[in-house]
C-alpha cells in the first residue's frame, strides 16, 4: 500500500500525532508524540516512530516500514497494509502472508500530551507475539535528530510504566501498556524524509531505541500509550473527542482551537499578553498561533460552529495586546516576544470582534480595542501606517512585509505592496464603519474614504480594481496587477464597496482569471511573474508563494462575492454550491485528510502544497458551506 496522504490528531495544547496513511514518515514533523512544552509553543518531538513486527506459526512479519538512505524501504510492513481509515481516528489493517489480519488504532488525548495505540488480531488463531520497539528523538520539532553520546537510554520501570529521560531540558517520556518491556538500547540510523528533501532541506536523521515491548495477541488486544511525563499538563489523561462530533467539517475545525498556558517543562513560565486561555493554531504541522490567521479563521472555526465562549476568550486575550493601534502578527516561539509587523491583523480583529458581538451581544473590552485600533491607525503608527486626507490608509516601508502576501527572501520582500493596497482599504473602511456605529465621529472619515476608494481603485479598461494605489507612496502611481485581493471589496467582509455593475465586473474578472477548483490563484496566469508550480528550494518557493499558487482561504471572499452580485437567491446558492463549494470540499481527501491545505499549484491539477492542515482554509470553507445551504 502506497498512500502518502497525511493524518493529524492534535492534543488541544498545540502538540499532535501526525503521519502518512502508509506509515512511512516523510516529514521532520511526523511522529506519535509531539508535545507543546509551553502550550501551544515549545513543541518537541519525543516519540518519532515505532518498529513493529508479529511472530506467528507462519513466520515473522513486519507491520512497520521506514525509508532509509538510498531510498530503501525496510522492513516491508507497508506491503502488508490492506486498509486505512481515519473517520473516528486512524485505523490501519494488515493482512499477513499466513492469513492473519491485525488492526491498529491510534487516539490522542484532548488536554494532555498523551497518545494511545491498540493492536488487535481480527483474523487468525494460535500463538501471535507482537513486538513494538519505540524510536525516540527528544528534539525541537523544526530540527533533526542525530546519533550522539549524550542520549540517555536508562529506563525507570515501575509496574506497567516505563520512563526514559533522554536529555536535560526535554520532557521525560513515559510508556504504559499491557506488555513485557525488555531493555535493549540501540540506534536506528539514516532515516530519509522525502518531503524535506523535496524542499531542499536536510532530510536524514537517526533515532534512539531504548528497548522493546512484547504482547501476546492470543490473550487479547495489545495496548501501549506514551506521554510527556513532566509538568502540570503531563502524564496519562484526557480523552479523545473527535467521535463526539459527527459533522466532519466541525470536527476538523475543533482541531485548530487549543489552550494557552503553563507548559510541560515549566508550569511557572511567564505568559505573553495573548496567553492564558485559548487561541488558534494557524496550521499543522509548522505554524503556531498568528494574529492575522486567528482573526480570519475565527468566524468560521468559532462563530459558524456556535462556539461563542471560545471566540470571546480568544478575542479578549488578543484585545490586551493592542499597541499603537496594532496587533501582533505572531509571538516568538522561543521568547514569546510580540512581533508588530502586519497592517491587517488589527483590522481583521475588528471584523471578527464585530461579528462576535453581533451574535453574542456587546463586550466593552472589545469595543475599546476596536476604538484603539482605528484611532491608532488614523493618527499613524509603525511602518508608515497612517490615515490620509482622502480617508484611505497608507502603509509600508522598504524591507517590511505588512500584508498577507508576506514572503521574504533575505532582505528582499517579494510582494512589498507599499502604498494603499486594495484589501487593506476594504478592511479599513469596514473597521471605520464598525467603529462609527459605536462612535459617530468616524463616519465622516468612512464616507470620505469610500468615495475615494471607488474613484481611485476602479480600472475601467481592465474591468477590475487596482491592487495598490499611491504605490510606493508616490501620489497617483498604481499597480494594475490582477490579484484576488480586490475581491474583498465585494465579498468576505460585511460591506460591498462598489455599485452593482462594478461589483459584478470584479467577480467576473476574478472568475475568469483566478478561479480554480481549489480556490483563487494569487496572480493571474498571464502575468510574467506567474509561476504555476510551487516547487524547488526554500528561496524558490518563497518567490513563488504569492505569484501563482492557489490559496483556498480566498474561496470565502470569492463565493460570498459571487452570491452577492446575484442577489443571494436560492438558485444562486445551489449553483455556487455545485460549481464552487462541493469541488473545494472534495479536496479534503487529497492530502491532509479531512482538511484543506495552505496552498495548491496554480496549474492543473492544482496539487496540494505547503502546510497540509491550514486553519483559515478550513474556516472559510465552513463559512461558504453555510452560505450555500
C-alpha positions in Angstrom: 0.0 0.0 0.0 1.5 3.4 -1.1 -0.6 6.2 0.4 1.3 9.4 1.3 -1.8 11.3 2.4 -1.4 12.6 5.9 -3.5 12.2 9.1 -3.5 14.5 12.1 -4.5 14.0 15.7 -3.9 17.2 17.9 -3.9 17.2 21.7 -5.6 20.5 22.2 -2.4 22.0 23.6 -0.5 22.6 20.4 1.0 19.1 20.3 -0.1 16.4 18.0 0.5 13.0 16.4 0.8 13.0 12.6 2.0 10.8 9.8 1.2 9.2 6.4 -1.5 6.6 5.8 1.1 4.1 4.7 3.0 4.6 7.9 6.2 5.8 6.3 7.5 9.1 7.7 8.2 11.8 5.2 8.5 15.0 7.3 10.5 16.0 10.3 7.2 16.8 11.9 5.8 13.3 11.6 5.7 11.4 14.9 3.4 9.8 17.5 4.1 12.1 20.5 4.9 15.7 19.7 4.3 17.8 22.8 4.0 21.5 23.3 6.1 22.4 26.3 4.7 25.9 26.6 1.2 25.4 25.1 0.8 26.0 22.2 4.5 26.6 21.6 7.8 25.0 22.6 7.0 21.9 20.6 9.3 18.9 20.9 9.2 15.5 19.1 9.5 12.8 21.7 8.3 9.6 20.1 9.0 9.7 16.4 8.0 6.2 15.2 7.8 2.5 16.0 9.4 -0.6 14.7 6.6 -3.3 14.9 6.5 -7.0 13.9 4.5 -10.0 14.8 5.5 -13.7 15.0 3.0 -16.4 14.3 3.3 -20.1 13.4 3.7 -18.9 9.8 6.7 -16.8 10.5 7.8 -13.3 11.4 6.1 -10.4 9.6 6.7 -6.6 9.8 3.9 -4.1 10.4 6.1 -1.1 10.0 8.2 0.5 7.2 10.7 3.3 7.1 12.7 4.9 4.3 16.4 4.8 4.7 19.4 6.3 2.8 19.4 5.2 -0.8 15.5 5.3 -0.7 15.5 1.8 0.7 12.1 0.9 2.3 12.6 -1.5 5.2 11.0 -3.6 6.6 8.0 -4.4 4.3 5.1 -3.7 6.7 3.6 -1.2 4.2 3.3 -4.0 1.7 1.0 -5.9 4.1 -1.3 -2.9 4.6 -4.8 -3.5 3.1 -6.7 -0.7 4.7 -6.5 2.7 6.3 -9.4 4.6 7.9 -9.5 8.0 9.6 -13.1 8.9 10.3 -13.1 8.4 14.1 -9.3 8.2 14.5 -6.6 6.5 12.4 -7.1 2.7 11.9 -4.7 0.5 10.0 -5.4 -3.1 8.8 -2.6 -5.5 7.8 -3.1 -8.9 6.1 -0.1 -11.2 6.6 1.0 -13.9 4.2 -0.3 -16.6 6.5 -3.8 -15.1 6.5 -3.5 -13.3 9.9 -5.2 -9.9 10.0 -4.2 -7.3 12.5 -5.5 -3.8 13.2 -4.0 -0.8 15.0 -5.9 2.2 16.3 -4.4 5.4 17.4 -6.0 8.0 19.6 -4.7 11.2 21.1 -6.0 12.6 24.4 -7.6 16.1 24.5 -5.9 18.3 27.0 -2.8 16.1 27.7 0.3 15.1 25.7 -0.8 11.5 25.5 -1.2 9.1 22.6 -2.6 5.6 22.9 -2.3 2.7 20.5 -4.1 -0.6 20.4 -3.3 -3.6 18.2 -5.9 -6.4 17.8 -5.8 -9.7 15.9 -9.1 -9.8 13.9 -8.4 -13.0 11.8 -6.2 -16.0 12.6 -5.6 -18.2 15.6 -2.8 -19.8 17.5 0.2 -18.0 19.1 0.9 -14.5 17.9 3.6 -12.3 19.6 3.6 -8.6 18.8 6.8 -6.7 19.4 6.9 -2.9 19.5 10.2 -1.0 19.6 9.8 2.8 20.2 12.0 5.1 18.2 12.7 8.2 20.3 14.1 11.7 19.5 13.8 14.4 22.1 14.3 17.4 19.8 12.8 20.7 18.7 10.2 19.9 16.1 11.8 22.0 13.5 15.2 20.2 13.9 16.5 16.8 13.1 18.0 14.2 15.5 21.4 12.5 15.1 23.3 9.8 16.9 25.2 11.2 19.9 26.7 10.2 23.2 24.5 12.4 25.3 21.3 10.5 24.8 20.3 8.7 28.0 18.9 5.2 27.4 18.3 4.5 31.1 14.8 3.2 31.8 12.9 3.6 35.1 10.4 0.7 35.4 7.6 1.0 37.9 4.9 -1.7 37.4 3.4 -1.2 33.9 5.1 2.2 33.5 8.5 2.7 31.8 10.1 6.2 31.8 13.0 7.5 29.8 14.7 10.9 30.3 16.7 11.4 27.0 18.1 14.9 27.6 18.2 17.7 30.1 15.6 20.3 29.3 13.4 17.8 27.4 10.3 16.2 28.9 10.6 12.7 30.1 8.8 10.1 28.0 6.6 7.7 29.8 5.2 4.5 28.3 2.4 2.3 29.8 1.0 -0.9 28.4 0.0 -4.5 29.0 3.1 -6.0 27.5 6.5 -7.0 28.8 9.4 -4.5 28.5 12.9 -5.6 27.7 15.7 -3.1 27.8 17.8 -3.2 24.7 19.4 0.1 23.7 20.3 0.8 20.1 20.4 3.4 17.4 18.5 3.3 14.1 20.4 5.4 11.6 19.9 7.3 8.3 16.1 7.7 8.1 15.3 9.7 5.0 12.4 12.2 5.0 11.5 12.8 1.4 9.2 15.8 1.9 12.2 17.6 3.5 14.4 16.6 0.6 11.9 18.0 -1.9 12.0 21.3 0.0 15.8 21.4 -0.4 16.3 20.9 3.4 18.4 18.4 5.5 16.5 15.2 5.3 18.3 12.5 7.2 18.0 11.7 10.9 18.8 9.0 13.5 16.5 7.7 16.2 17.3 6.1 19.5 15.5 3.0 20.8 15.8 2.0 24.4 14.1 -1.3 24.2 11.0 -3.2 23.1 7.6 -4.3 24.4 6.2 -7.8 23.7 2.5 -8.7 23.7 0.6 -11.9 23.3 -2.2 -11.2 20.8 -3.9 -14.5 21.5 -4.7 -13.2 25.0 -6.3 -10.1 23.8 -5.5 -6.6 22.4 -2.1 -5.1 22.9 -2.2 -1.7 24.4 0.6 0.9 24.6 0.5 4.6 25.5 3.1 7.3 25.5 3.0 10.6 27.4 5.2 13.6 28.1 5.9 12.9 31.8 6.8 16.3 33.4 4.8 19.3 34.5 1.2 20.3 35.1 -0.2 19.1 31.8 1.8 15.9 31.7 1.2 12.3 32.2 -1.6 10.0 31.1 -5.0 11.6 31.0 -7.6 13.3 28.8 -9.7 11.5 26.3 -10.2 11.5 22.5 -13.1 13.7 21.5 -13.3 13.5 17.7 -16.0 10.8 17.7 -18.4 13.1 19.8 -18.8 15.5 16.8 -20.4 13.7 13.9 -20.0 16.6 11.3 -16.6 16.2 9.7 -16.1 19.9 9.0 -16.9 20.9 12.6 -14.7 18.0 13.8 -11.8 19.3 11.8 -12.4 22.9 12.9 -12.1 21.9 16.6 -8.6 20.7 16.0 -7.3 24.2 15.5 -8.6 25.5 18.8 -6.0 25.0 21.5 -5.2 26.1 25.0 -2.6 28.6 26.1 -1.0 28.3 29.4 1.8 26.9 31.5 3.8 24.2 29.9 5.1 20.7 30.4 8.7 21.7 31.3 8.0 24.8 33.3 4.5 25.3 34.7 5.6 28.7 36.2 6.7 30.1 32.8 5.5 33.7 32.2 2.6 34.3 29.8 2.6 36.7 27.0 -0.2 39.2 26.5 -2.1 36.8 24.4 -1.7 33.8 26.7 -3.8 32.3 29.5 -6.7 30.8 27.7 -7.3 29.7 24.1 -6.0 30.5 20.7 -6.0 29.3 17.1 -3.2 27.2 15.6 -2.7 28.7 12.1 -1.8 25.4 10.6 -0.2 22.0 11.3 2.5 20.9 11.5 4.8 24.0 11.5 2.6 27.1 12.3 1.8 28.2 15.8 -0.8 31.0 16.6 -0.7 34.0 14.3 -2.8 37.1 14.8 -3.9 37.5 11.2 -4.7 33.9 10.8 -6.6 33.8 14.1 -8.9 36.6 13.3 -9.6 35.5 9.7 -10.3 32.0 11.0 -12.5 32.9 14.0 -15.7 33.5 12.1 -15.6 30.0 10.6 -14.0 28.0 13.4 -16.0 29.5 16.2 -19.0 31.6 15.2 -20.1 29.2 12.4 -19.9 26.3 14.9 -21.6 28.1 17.7 -18.6 28.3 20.0 -19.2 31.8 21.2 -17.5 31.3 24.6 -14.3 30.2 22.8 -14.5 33.1 20.4 -14.9 35.5 23.4 -11.9 34.1 25.2 -9.7 34.3 22.1 -10.7 37.8 21.3 -10.3 39.1 24.9 -6.8 37.7 25.2 -5.7 39.4 22.0 -7.5 42.6 22.8 -5.0 43.2 25.5 -2.1 43.2 23.0 -3.2 46.3 21.1 -0.2 48.7 20.8 -0.3 52.0 18.9 -3.3 50.6 17.1 -1.5 47.4 16.0 -1.9 43.8 17.0 1.0 41.3 16.7 1.3 39.1 13.7 2.7 36.4 15.9 4.6 35.8 19.1 8.2 34.4 19.0 8.2 30.7 19.5 11.1 30.8 22.0 10.8 34.2 23.7 7.1 35.0 23.3 8.0 38.5 22.1 5.2 40.1 20.1 6.0 41.0 16.5 4.2 44.0 15.3 4.8 43.7 11.6 1.3 43.4 10.0 -1.1 46.1 8.9 -4.1 43.8 8.6 -4.2 41.7 11.8 -5.7 44.5 13.8 -8.3 45.3 11.1 -9.3 41.6 10.9 -9.6 41.7 14.7 -12.2 44.4 14.2 -14.1 42.3 11.7 -14.1 39.2 14.0 -14.9 41.2 17.2 -17.8 42.9 15.5 -19.1 39.5 14.2 -18.9 38.1 17.7 -20.7 41.0 19.4 -23.4 40.8 16.7 -24.0 37.2 17.7 -23.4 37.4 21.5 -24.1 41.0 22.5 -21.9 44.0 23.5 -18.5 43.5 25.1 -16.8 46.7 26.4 -13.3 45.4 26.2 -13.7 44.5 22.5 -15.3 47.9 21.7 -12.4 49.6 23.4 -9.9 47.5 21.4 -11.7 48.4 18.1 -11.6 52.1 19.1 -7.9 51.9 19.9 -7.1 50.2 16.6 -9.0 52.8 14.5 -7.6 55.7 16.5 -4.1 54.4 16.3 -4.2 53.8 12.6 -5.8 57.2 11.9 -3.1 59.2 13.7 -0.3 57.0 12.4 1.8 54.1 13.8 4.7 51.8 13.0 5.8 51.1 9.4 4.2 54.3 8.0 0.7 53.0 8.7 -1.4 56.1 8.8 -4.8 57.5 7.6 -4.5 60.0 4.8 -6.6 63.1 3.8 -8.7 61.1 1.3 -9.9 58.8 4.1 -7.8 55.8 3.0 -5.0 54.1 4.8 -1.3 54.2 3.7 1.2 51.6 4.8 4.6 50.1 4.2 8.3 50.8 4.1 11.2 49.0 2.4 12.2 45.7 3.9 8.9 45.0 5.7 6.1 42.8 4.5 2.9 44.1 6.0 0.0 42.4 4.1 -0.9 38.8 4.0 1.3 38.5 0.9 4.3 38.4 3.2 7.0 36.3 1.5 10.6 37.5 2.1 13.9 36.1 0.9 16.7 37.6 2.9 16.1 41.3 2.8 14.1 41.0 -0.4 10.3 41.5 0.1 8.7 39.6 -2.8 5.4 41.4 -2.9 6.0 44.6 -0.9 2.7 46.3 -1.9 3.8 49.6 -0.3 1.2 52.4 -0.6 -2.5 51.7 -0.4 -3.2 48.0 -1.1 -6.8 47.3 -2.1 -7.8 44.7 0.6 -6.3 46.9 3.3 -8.6 49.7 2.2 -11.6 47.4 2.2 -10.6 46.3 5.8 -10.0 49.9 6.9 -13.4 51.1 5.6 -15.2 48.2 7.2 -13.3 49.0 10.5 -14.3 52.6 10.2 -17.9 51.7 9.7 -17.8 49.3 12.7 -16.2 52.0 14.9 -18.7 54.5 13.5 -21.6 52.5 14.9 -20.0 52.9 18.3 -18.7 56.5 17.9 -20.2 58.6 15.1 -17.0 60.7 14.7 -15.6 58.0 12.5 -18.4 58.1 9.9 -17.2 61.2 8.1 -13.8 59.5 7.5 -15.6 56.4 6.3 -17.7 58.4 3.8 -14.7 60.3 2.5 -12.7 57.1 2.2 -15.4 55.1 0.5 -15.8 57.8 -2.2 -12.0 57.9 -2.7 -11.9 54.1 -2.9 -14.4 53.9 -5.8 -12.8 56.8 -7.6 -9.2 55.8 -7.2 -9.2 52.0 -7.5 -11.6 51.3 -10.4 -9.7 50.4 -13.6 -12.3 50.8 -16.3 -10.1 49.4 -19.0 -9.5 46.1 -17.3 -12.8 45.9 -15.5 -11.1 45.3 -12.2 -9.6 47.1 -9.2 -6.0 48.2 -8.9 -4.0 46.1 -6.5 -2.3 49.2 -5.0 -2.8 52.9 -5.5 -0.2 55.6 -4.5 2.2 52.7 -5.0 5.5 53.1 -3.1 3.9 56.3 -1.6 4.0 58.0 -5.0 0.8 60.0 -5.4 -1.2 58.7 -8.4 1.1 55.7 -9.1 -0.9 52.5 -9.4 -0.2 48.7 -9.6 -2.7 47.2 -12.1 -1.8 43.6 -11.2 -4.8 41.2 -11.3 -4.7 39.6 -7.9 -7.5 38.2 -5.7 -7.2 41.0 -3.1 -9.8 43.1 -5.0 -12.5 40.5 -4.1 -12.6 41.9 -0.5 -14.3 45.0 -1.9 -17.3 42.8 -2.7 -17.1 39.6 -0.5 -15.5 38.3 2.6 -16.3 41.4 4.6 -19.6 43.0 5.8 -19.7 45.9 3.2 -19.9 45.9 -0.5 -17.9 49.0 -1.6 -18.8 49.1 -5.3 -22.0 49.7 -7.2 -23.7 46.6 -8.8 -22.1 46.9 -12.2 -18.5 47.3 -10.9 -19.0 44.6 -8.3 -20.2 42.2 -11.0 -17.2 43.1 -13.2 -14.8 42.4 -10.3 -16.3 39.0 -9.7 -16.4 38.1 -13.4 -12.8 39.1 -13.7 -11.7 37.0 -10.7 -13.6 34.0 -12.0 -12.1 34.3 -15.5 -8.5 34.9 -14.4 -8.1 33.4 -11.0 -10.6 30.8 -10.1 -9.7 27.1 -9.9 -11.4 24.1 -8.3 -9.1 24.6 -5.3 -9.9 28.3 -4.9 -8.5 31.5 -6.4 -4.9 31.9 -7.7 -2.8 34.6 -6.1 -1.8 36.0 -9.5 -3.4 35.8 -13.0 -1.6 33.3 -15.3 -1.0 35.9 -18.0 1.3 37.9 -15.7 5.1 37.4 -16.5 5.7 36.8 -12.8 3.2 33.9 -12.7 4.5 30.5 -11.6 2.2 27.6 -11.8 4.1 25.1 -9.7 5.2 25.6 -6.1 8.4 23.6 -6.1 12.1 24.0 -5.6 14.2 25.0 -2.6 13.1 27.5 0.1 14.0 30.7 -1.8 12.5 29.5 -5.0 9.2 28.6 -3.2 9.1 31.9 -1.3 9.4 33.8 -4.6 6.6 31.8 -6.0 4.4 31.9 -2.8 2.1 34.7 -3.8 2.8 34.7 -7.5 0.6 31.9 -8.8 -0.3 29.4 -6.1 -3.9 28.9 -5.2 -4.9 30.0 -1.7 -8.1 28.0 -0.7 -8.9 30.5 2.1 -9.7 33.1 -0.6 -12.6 31.0 -1.7 -14.6 32.5 1.1 -14.4 36.0 -0.3 -14.9 34.8 -3.8 -18.0 32.7 -3.2 -19.6 35.3 -1.0 -18.9 38.0 -3.6 -20.3 35.7 -6.4 -23.5 35.2 -4.3 -23.9 38.9 -3.5 -23.8 40.1 -7.1 -26.5 37.5 -7.9 -28.7 38.6 -5.1 -28.1 35.6 -2.8 -31.1 33.8 -4.3 -31.8 30.1 -3.6 -30.9 29.4 -7.2 -27.6 31.2 -6.9 -26.8 29.3 -3.7 -27.5 26.0 -5.4 -25.3 26.9 -8.4 -22.5 28.2 -6.1 -22.6 25.0 -4.1 -22.4 22.8 -7.1 -19.8 24.8 -9.0 -17.5 26.0 -6.2 -18.2 24.6 -2.7 -18.6 20.9 -3.4 -15.4 20.6 -5.6 -13.5 22.5 -2.9 -14.7 20.3 0.0 -14.0 17.2 -2.0 -10.3 18.1 -2.0 -10.2 17.3 1.8 -9.5 13.7 0.7 -6.3 14.6 -1.3 -3.5 15.5 1.2 -4.3 16.4 4.8 -7.2 14.1 5.4 -10.4 15.9 6.4 -8.8 19.3 6.0 -7.7 21.8 3.3 -4.1 22.8 2.7 -2.4 26.2 2.9 -1.9 26.4 -0.9 -2.1 24.4 -4.2 -0.4 24.7 -7.5 -1.8 27.4 -9.8 -1.7 25.0 -12.7 -3.9 21.9 -13.0 -4.3 19.5 -11.4 -3.7 22.0 -8.6 -1.7 19.7 -6.4 -1.8 20.5 -2.6 1.3 22.2 -1.4 2.6 24.0 1.7 1.1 23.3 5.1 -1.3 20.3 4.7 -3.7 21.4 7.5 -4.5 25.1 7.4 -6.9 26.8 9.7 -8.1 29.7 7.5 -8.6 27.3 4.6 -11.0 25.2 6.6 -12.6 28.1 8.4 -13.6 29.9 5.1 -14.8 26.6 3.7 -17.1 26.3 6.8 -18.4 29.8 6.1 -19.2 29.2 2.5 -20.6 25.8 3.2 -23.1 27.6 5.5 -23.7 30.4 3.0 -24.7 28.0 0.2 -27.1 25.8 2.2 
